[in-house]
Amino acid sequence: MDFSQFSGFLAFLAIFVSGFWLLLFLLTFVVPYWIFGTIMENLKYKREAKKLAKNK
């Protein structure tokens, strides 16, 4: 294995590892935060609509 092959392998490894950590971050923090925020926002809108319908 000469230097060009080794440097290509290191570049591949760096891209693969950074992609792995990005995917792990997205699946453990970003996606649950997004889903929880959407649910809470929908519940807030439903409560407001119910309150408006009750007042009319």
Backbone as CSV, one residue per row, in Angstrom:
resi,resn,N_x,N_y,N_z,CA_x,CA_y,CA_z,C_x,C_y,C_z
1,MET,0.858,-1.175,0.000,0.000,0.000,0.000,0.903,1.237,0.000
2,ASP,0.800,2.022,-1.049,1.628,3.230,-1.107,0.882,4.412,-0.485
3,PHE,1.496,5.570,-0.520,0.945,6.735,0.189,-0.382,7.189,-0.396
4,SER,-0.561,7.133,-1.708,-1.824,7.600,-2.304,-2.991,6.699,-1.889
5,GLN,-2.757,5.402,-1.827,-3.809,4.504,-1.368,-4.122,4.731,0.109
6,PHE,-3.070,4.936,0.886,-3.263,5.159,2.318,-4.005,6.469,2.578
7,SER,-3.655,7.519,1.836,-4.345,8.793,2.033,-5.807,8.694,1.572
8,GLY,-6.071,7.943,0.514,-7.451,7.726,0.082,-8.243,6.958,1.118
9,PHE,-7.609,5.957,1.710,-8.267,5.195,2.770,-8.563,6.084,3.968
10,LEU,-7.633,6.948,4.339,-7.853,7.855,5.456,-8.978,8.852,5.147
11,ALA,-9.041,9.334,3.914,-10.121,10.246,3.530,-11.470,9.530,3.607
12,PHE,-11.530,8.306,3.096,-12.763,7.526,3.180,-13.164,7.299,4.630
13,LEU,-12.201,6.947,5.462,-12.475,6.695,6.871,-12.979,7.948,7.569
14,ALA,-12.392,9.093,7.271,-12.823,10.348,7.887,-14.253,10.686,7.470
15,ILE,-14.583,10.528,6.188,-15.938,10.821,5.709,-16.942,9.843,6.322
16,PHE,-16.579,8.586,6.385,-17.473,7.576,6.943,-17.739,7.828,8.426
17,VAL,-16.706,8.119,9.177,-16.859,8.334,10.618,-17.649,9.612,10.892
18,SER,-17.377,10.678,10.142,-18.138,11.908,10.358,-19.606,11.706,9.977
19,GLY,-19.873,10.950,8.942,-21.254,10.641,8.574,-21.949,9.803,9.629
20,PHE,-21.224,8.881,10.203,-21.787,8.051,11.269,-22.182,8.897,12.468
21,TRP,-21.296,9.797,12.903,-21.604,10.626,14.068,-22.721,11.621,13.768
22,LEU,-22.771,12.128,12.546,-23.862,13.021,12.167,-25.190,12.279,12.195
23,LEU,-25.232,11.085,11.669,-26.452,10.281,11.692,-26.868,9.959,13.118
24,LEU,-25.926,9.623,13.953,-26.225,9.332,15.353,-26.782,10.569,16.052
25,PHE,-26.196,11.725,15.809,-26.690,12.966,16.392,-28.103,13.271,15.918
26,LEU,-28.348,13.108,14.621,-29.680,13.391,14.086,-30.729,12.465,14.678
27,LEU,-30.401,11.188,14.801,-31.388,10.227,15.286,-31.640,10.328,16.778
28,THR,-30.677,10.832,17.553,-30.869,10.865,18.995,-31.323,12.228,19.511
29,PHE,-31.049,13.313,18.796,-31.418,14.631,19.293,-32.372,15.378,18.372
30,VAL,-32.045,15.495,17.120,-32.795,16.371,16.224,-34.176,15.805,15.905
31,VAL,-34.255,14.564,15.535,-35.542,13.975,15.153,-36.516,13.903,16.338
32,PRO,-36.095,13.437,17.525,-37.045,13.468,18.650,-37.482,14.886,19.033
33,TYR,-36.573,15.857,18.969,-36.924,17.242,19.270,-37.957,17.756,18.275
34,TRP,-37.777,17.422,17.013,-38.689,17.844,15.956,-40.072,17.216,16.163
35,ILE,-40.108,15.915,16.447,-41.383,15.224,16.640,-42.094,15.753,17.888
36,PHE,-41.370,15.911,18.998,-41.971,16.406,20.233,-42.509,17.826,20.037
37,GLY,-41.762,18.681,19.342,-42.222,20.042,19.089,-43.469,20.075,18.230
38,THR,-43.532,19.217,17.241,-44.719,19.152,16.378,-45.946,18.709,17.167
39,ILE,-45.777,17.711,18.013,-46.903,17.227,18.818,-47.382,18.312,19.772
40,MET,-46.449,18.988,20.440,-46.839,20.034,21.390,-47.532,21.197,20.680
41,GLU,-47.050,21.563,19.497,-47.676,22.651,18.743,-49.090,22.272,18.304
42,ASN,-49.275,21.055,17.851,-50.611,20.603,17.443,-51.568,20.574,18.631
43,LEU,-51.079,20.141,19.803,-51.930,20.142,20.981,-52.323,21.560,21.376
44,LYS,-51.390,22.498,21.252,-51.688,23.884,21.588,-52.759,24.439,20.658
45,TYR,-52.634,24.164,19.361,-53.632,24.653,18.409,-54.999,24.017,18.652
46,LYS,-55.018,22.738,19.004,-56.302,22.086,19.276,-56.957,22.666,20.517
47,ARG,-56.161,22.962,21.557,-56.713,23.579,22.756,-57.277,24.965,22.458
48,GLU,-56.551,25.745,21.648,-57.037,27.073,21.286,-58.323,26.993,20.468
49,ALA,-58.400,26.052,19.535,-59.605,25.892,18.718,-60.786,25.460,19.587
50,LYS,-60.525,24.568,20.539,-61.595,24.131,21.425,-62.077,25.291,22.304
51,LYS,-61.149,26.124,22.761,-61.507,27.254,23.591,-62.311,28.283,22.796
52,LEU,-61.951,28.520,21.534,-62.698,29.442,20.692,-64.094,28.904,20.376
53,ALA,-64.184,27.607,20.126,-65.486,27.020,19.826,-66.384,27.055,21.050
54,LYS,-65.816,26.938,22.229,-66.604,26.970,23.455,-67.126,28.383,23.750
55,ASN,-66.328,29.399,23.406,-66.716,30.782,23.665,-67.777,31.290,22.686
56,LYS,-67.903,30.684,21.520,-68.890,31.158,20.527,-70.238,30.574,20.723
